[in-house]
Amino acid sequence: MKHRSFFWFILPSLAAMLLFIALPIVSVFVQSLFVEHEQVLVVTENCGPFGCKQVTSVDVEATQAMVEKAPLGRFNGFGTYINRNHLAFAEVAAAWSSAQGLGDFAGKVMNLPFYKALLFTLAYTFIVTPLVILLGLAIALGVNALPKMLKGPTIFFSLLPMIVTPLIGSLILFWMIDAQGIIGASLQILFDDPDLSLKASPTLTWITLFVYGVWHSAPFSFIVFYAGLQTVPEDTMEAAMIDGATRWQRLRYVVVPYMTPLVTFIMLMQLMDNFRVFEPIVGFSASANATSLSWIIYNDLRGQDTQLFGSAATTSMLTIVGVCILLTPVLLRTWREFNRKAV
């Protein structure tokens, strides 16, 4: 294909990427360099029969004039990135200098809002992602071995968790693990502990969120692997059987290598999705025990009286950087394999 033809061929995609991806990211980055204007306060003295007292009020007109003059807010540079609610350079340095050991330092740092959310986000990503891949592959292999008559209904029921909206699915499980719900009440009876609650313990809350993440995402992994299994060459499988390969050996040396591109695809999708975990935390009302980077963005915009656009934009940029760091090893490995095959 000629360069000119190729340019016109990809121009619509490039324009869409520029309009819907690049420009919004640039806009968010610019907003992260500003903070909200401080309200103009006016102190007045009110006098009455019983004396005078000072009253502090907001000068709405002066505050509005500042907003109209500088709509983005007050320029703060990278100050928001290093403040206590984000990377917290000063607090981390102070914790390092006063820590009695590595454990003490980690404990102090993990009490900071951003690092506390980052810890859960990384834990969720690195636990849920491999479990989703393994469980999806196991389900696909099991369904593929079923009689033809049973495959249709099994596939339908296996896809139900993916069909349910994430927020609705998390709310349903939240009600089930409640003390009055079927899971919560059953656990209390099983362990003979009427005070047992999956919501009260941070550890149990994390485990519940991980289980929900695997339950909701496994159907996507399953359907991709199941489609891939239909394309595995039958002559290769028959040759392996003739050579005496067991079922496990056929799976290990034929099926898994053939499915490697699908594993890479699912891993990329799951890393991006899981690093932006948000709906389960809201659905489970788990913000007291577990917060994520996406939940911090939501809290900056909706969790308080003043919308902190600069803070939310900063967390968004740090989230984008985190996603890029997570995807880089996978993309580099894919690029190396592509070049090796090309040679």
C-alpha positions in Angstrom: 0.0 0.0 0.0 1.3 3.4 -0.9 2.1 5.9 1.8 -0.6 8.3 0.6 -3.2 5.6 0.5 -2.2 4.3 3.9 -2.4 7.9 5.3 -6.0 8.4 4.1 -6.8 4.9 5.3 -5.8 5.5 8.9 -6.8 9.2 9.0 -10.3 8.6 10.5 -8.9 6.5 13.3 -6.1 9.0 14.0 -8.6 11.8 14.1 -10.9 9.9 16.5 -7.9 9.1 18.8 -6.8 12.7 18.8 -10.3 14.0 19.5 -11.5 11.4 22.1 -8.2 10.3 23.7 -5.3 12.8 23.3 -7.2 16.1 23.7 -9.1 15.0 26.8 -5.8 13.7 28.4 -4.1 17.1 27.7 -7.1 18.9 29.1 -7.0 16.8 32.3 -3.3 17.4 32.6 -3.7 21.2 32.3 -6.5 21.1 34.9 -4.2 19.2 37.3 -1.9 22.2 37.4 -4.5 24.4 38.9 -6.4 24.4 42.2 -9.7 25.9 43.2 -9.9 29.6 44.1 -10.1 30.3 47.9 -13.3 31.9 49.0 -13.2 35.5 49.8 -14.3 36.0 53.4 -15.6 39.2 54.9 -15.7 39.9 58.6 -18.5 42.2 59.7 -19.5 43.4 63.1 -23.1 43.1 64.2 -24.2 45.2 67.2 -27.3 44.7 69.2 -28.7 45.4 72.6 -26.5 42.8 74.2 -23.2 43.9 72.6 -21.4 43.4 69.3 -20.0 40.3 67.7 -18.0 39.5 64.6 -19.6 37.5 61.8 -17.6 35.9 59.0 -19.4 35.4 55.7 -18.4 34.6 52.1 -18.2 37.5 49.6 -20.1 35.8 46.8 -19.5 38.6 44.3 -15.8 38.8 44.9 -15.4 35.0 44.7 -17.4 34.8 41.5 -15.3 37.6 40.0 -12.1 35.6 40.7 -13.7 32.5 39.0 -14.7 34.5 36.0 -11.2 36.0 35.7 -9.4 32.6 36.0 -11.9 29.8 35.2 -9.3 27.0 35.7 -8.5 28.3 39.2 -5.3 29.3 40.8 -2.1 28.0 39.1 -0.3 25.6 41.4 2.1 23.8 39.1 3.0 20.3 40.3 2.1 21.3 43.9 -1.0 19.1 43.8 1.0 16.1 42.7 3.3 16.3 45.8 0.8 17.3 48.5 -0.4 15.1 51.3 -3.4 13.7 49.3 -1.3 12.5 46.5 2.4 11.5 46.3 3.1 13.2 49.6 6.8 13.8 49.2 7.2 15.7 52.5 5.2 13.1 54.5 7.1 10.2 53.0 10.4 11.8 53.7 9.4 12.5 57.3 8.2 8.9 57.7 11.5 7.6 56.4 13.5 9.7 58.7 11.5 8.8 61.8 10.8 5.2 61.0 12.1 2.5 63.4 12.3 0.0 60.5 11.0 -0.9 57.1 7.7 -2.2 58.6 7.2 1.0 60.5 7.9 3.1 57.4 5.5 1.1 55.3 2.8 1.4 58.0 3.1 5.2 58.1 3.1 5.5 54.3 0.1 3.3 53.9 -1.9 5.5 56.2 -1.6 8.3 53.6 -4.7 8.5 51.3 -3.1 8.0 47.9 -0.8 5.1 49.0 -3.6 3.4 50.8 -5.7 3.5 47.7 -2.8 2.5 45.5 -2.1 -0.6 47.7 -5.7 -1.9 47.3 -5.7 -1.1 43.6 -2.5 -3.0 43.0 -3.6 -5.9 45.2 -6.9 -6.1 43.3 -5.2 -5.9 40.0 -2.5 -8.6 40.6 -4.8 -11.0 42.4 -8.0 -10.8 40.3 -6.2 -10.7 36.8 -4.4 -14.1 37.0 -7.4 -15.7 38.7 -9.7 -14.5 35.9 -7.4 -15.9 33.3 -7.0 -19.3 35.0 -10.7 -19.6 35.9 -11.8 -18.5 32.4 -9.5 -21.1 30.8 -10.7 -23.8 33.1 -14.3 -23.1 32.4 -13.7 -23.0 28.6 -11.9 -26.3 28.7 -14.8 -27.8 30.8 -17.5 -26.5 28.6 -15.6 -27.5 25.4 -15.6 -31.1 26.7 -19.4 -31.2 27.4 -21.8 -33.0 25.1 -23.1 -30.7 22.3 -26.6 -30.6 23.8 -25.4 -29.2 27.1 -23.0 -26.6 25.7 -25.7 -23.9 24.9 -27.4 -23.7 28.3 -24.0 -23.9 30.1 -22.6 -21.0 28.1 -25.7 -19.0 28.7 -25.5 -19.4 32.5 -21.7 -18.9 32.5 -22.2 -15.4 30.8 -24.8 -14.1 33.3 -22.2 -12.4 35.6 -20.9 -10.4 32.7 -24.4 -9.4 31.5 -25.3 -7.9 34.9 -24.2 -4.3 35.3 -21.2 -4.1 37.7 -22.9 -1.8 40.1 -26.1 -3.9 40.2 -24.0 -7.1 40.6 -22.0 -5.7 43.5 -25.3 -4.5 45.2 -26.8 -8.0 44.9 -23.8 -9.6 46.5 -23.7 -6.9 49.1 -27.2 -7.7 50.2 -26.4 -11.5 50.1 -23.4 -11.0 52.5 -25.4 -8.8 54.9 -26.2 -10.3 58.3 -29.8 -10.8 57.0 -28.7 -12.1 53.7 -28.3 -15.8 52.7 -24.5 -15.8 52.7 -24.1 -13.7 55.8 -26.6 -15.6 57.8 -25.2 -19.0 56.6 -21.7 -18.0 57.7 -23.0 -17.0 61.2 -24.7 -20.4 61.6 -21.7 -22.3 60.2 -19.2 -20.6 62.5 -21.7 -20.3 65.4 -20.9 -16.6 65.7 -23.9 -14.2 65.6 -21.5 -11.2 65.4 -19.6 -12.4 62.3 -19.8 -9.8 59.6 -18.0 -9.7 56.3 -18.4 -6.0 56.2 -16.7 -5.2 59.5 -13.3 -6.7 58.8 -11.0 -5.0 56.4 -9.4 -8.3 55.4 -12.8 -10.0 54.8 -13.9 -6.9 52.8 -10.9 -7.1 50.6 -11.4 -10.8 50.0 -15.1 -10.2 49.2 -14.1 -7.6 46.6 -11.6 -9.9 45.1 -14.1 -12.7 44.8 -16.6 -10.4 43.2 -14.0 -9.1 40.7 -13.2 -12.7 39.7 -16.9 -13.6 39.5 -17.8 -10.7 37.3 -14.8 -10.8 34.9 -14.3 -14.6 34.5 -17.1 -14.9 31.8 -15.3 -12.5 29.5 -12.1 -14.6 29.8 -14.1 -17.8 29.4 -15.9 -16.7 26.1 -12.6 -15.5 24.6 -10.8 -18.8 25.4 -13.8 -20.8 24.3 -13.8 -19.1 20.9 -10.1 -19.7 20.7 -10.5 -23.4 21.5 -12.7 -23.8 18.4 -9.8 -22.8 16.2 -7.2 -25.2 17.6 -6.0 -27.4 14.7 -7.5 -30.8 15.0 -4.7 -32.5 13.0 -2.2 -31.2 15.6 -4.3 -32.6 18.5 -4.7 -35.9 16.7 -1.0 -36.1 16.0 -0.3 -35.5 19.7 -2.7 -38.3 20.6 -1.1 -40.7 18.2 2.3 -39.9 19.7 0.9 -40.9 23.1 0.5 -37.5 24.7 -1.8 -37.5 27.7 -4.6 -35.0 28.0 -2.5 -32.8 30.4 0.4 -32.9 27.9 -1.9 -31.9 25.0 -3.1 -29.0 27.1 0.3 -27.9 28.1 2.2 -28.3 24.8 -0.5 -27.7 22.2 -3.5 -25.8 23.6 -1.7 -23.3 25.9 1.0 -22.2 23.4 -1.8 -21.8 20.8 -3.8 -19.6 23.2 -0.9 -17.4 24.2 -2.0 -14.4 22.1 -5.5 -14.6 23.7 -3.8 -14.7 27.1 -1.9 -11.5 26.3 -5.1 -9.9 25.0 -7.1 -10.8 28.1 -4.3 -9.7 30.4 -4.1 -6.3 28.8 -7.9 -5.8 29.1 -8.0 -7.0 32.7 -5.0 -4.9 33.8 -6.6 -1.8 32.5 -10.1 -2.6 33.9 -8.9 -3.8 37.3 -6.6 -0.9 37.8 -9.6 1.3 37.5 -11.7 -0.6 40.0 -14.5 1.5 41.3 -18.1 0.1 41.1 -17.6 -2.8 43.7 -16.3 -0.3 46.3 -19.4 1.9 45.9 -21.8 -1.1 45.6 -20.4 -2.7 48.8 -20.1 0.6 50.6 -16.6 -0.5 51.4 -14.8 2.9 51.3 -14.1 2.6 55.1 -12.0 -0.5 54.5 -11.0 -0.3 50.9 -10.4 2.7 48.5 -9.0 2.8 45.0 -7.6 5.5 42.8 -10.8 5.8 40.9 -12.7 6.1 44.1 -10.5 9.0 45.1 -11.4 10.8 41.9 -15.1 10.2 42.6 -14.7 11.4 46.2 -13.0 14.6 45.0 -15.8 15.4 42.6 -18.9 14.2 44.6 -17.9 13.3 48.1 -17.7 16.9 49.5 -19.3 20.3 49.3 -16.6 21.7 47.0 -15.7 19.9 43.8 -11.9 19.5 43.7 -11.3 19.4 40.0 -7.5 19.9 40.3 -7.2 17.1 42.8 -9.3 14.7 40.7 -7.4 15.6 37.5 -4.1 14.9 39.3 -5.3 11.5 40.5 -6.5 10.8 37.0 -3.1 11.6 35.5 -1.4 9.4 38.1 -3.8 6.6 37.3 -3.0 6.9 33.6 0.7 6.7 34.4 0.1 3.6 36.5 -1.8 1.9 33.7 1.0 2.7 31.3 3.6 1.2 33.7 1.5 -2.0 34.1 1.0 -2.4 30.3 4.6 -1.7 29.3 6.1 -5.2 30.2 3.3 -7.0 28.4 3.6 -4.7 25.3 7.4 -5.0 25.2 7.1 -8.8 25.4 4.5 -8.8 22.6 6.7 -6.6 20.5 9.7 -8.9 20.9 7.7 -11.9 20.0 6.4 -10.1 16.9 9.9 -9.2 15.8 11.2 -12.7 16.4 8.4 -14.2 14.3 9.1 -11.5 11.6 12.7 -12.5 11.4 
